[in-house]
Each structure stands twice: as structure tokens, then as C-alpha cells.
Amino acid sequence: MLVQTDHDIAPAPAPQPAVAVVGQPSRVAALPQHLPHGWRMRMAGGLDAVHPGELVVLSGATVHDVRLARAVLPPDTRVIALIDDWAPAELVSGVLTAGADVCVRGGHPGVLAGHLVACRRRQLADRWSNVHLTEA
């Protein structure tokens, strides 16, 4: 028989996937039209305004921005670095090394939306990886 304890219960996912954008709003202006039905996007005034469970897009991300996000946000927060199309490879490598889950070069908002959907799927899958059932 499997017994589940209170600390083994996975937290419930947010009722609606939410995207908090920190940084340049012009880069994500068309994003809401490309997100799946039921998703919401909001501009967050800073990292301190990010809510648990939200996907965080750092619009115009730098290596410093990603390091700071990783230092102040919960470890299970998905951080998406949105950078310029023409950004050098060193920036891509830098934001990923600093802890971004994904680095997306600017461009079509549908590409960013696709990465957000993939991050949400990983977020939901990971919540179950910490659930431990023990035999009694």
C-alpha cells in the first residue's frame, strides 16, 4: 500500500498560466495575441512584483539581470531571457550560464510564446518530480 504524507503533495499549479514581464514593454507588446487561450500577461514593475508560479520574461535581458533574478526569485521560477535579434553569442551564452531557463532572440512573438508554453510544461512536470510515495 502506498502512503502519501503532507510534505509529498505537489503544490497545485496556478489556475491560469501567468507571464510576468520585467523590462522593456515594447518588446512584448504583441505577445498576448500569441499566448494560448486562458493565459495572461502582465508587466511587473520589478522582480519584487513577481508572484509565485509565474513565468518571468526579462525583456532586454542582460547577464546581470538574470543573475539578480536567480538570486531573488524562488529556484523553481522559470526565467526567460529575451534579447535582441542581433545580440552577440556571448550574451546568449552569458544569460544561459547565469541561470536563464531559456534565451530567446527577439523577433516574432509567436516564437517567444512557443518557448513560454514549453517552459510551462516543464514547470508542471517538475512539480511532480518532488512527490515521493512511500510503501507502508
Helices and strands as residue ranges (DSSP letters): E 2-3, G 6-8, E 18-23, G 25-28, G 31-34, E 40-43, G 47-49, E 55-59, H 63-72, E 79-83, H 89-98, E 102-105, H 109-129, E 134-135
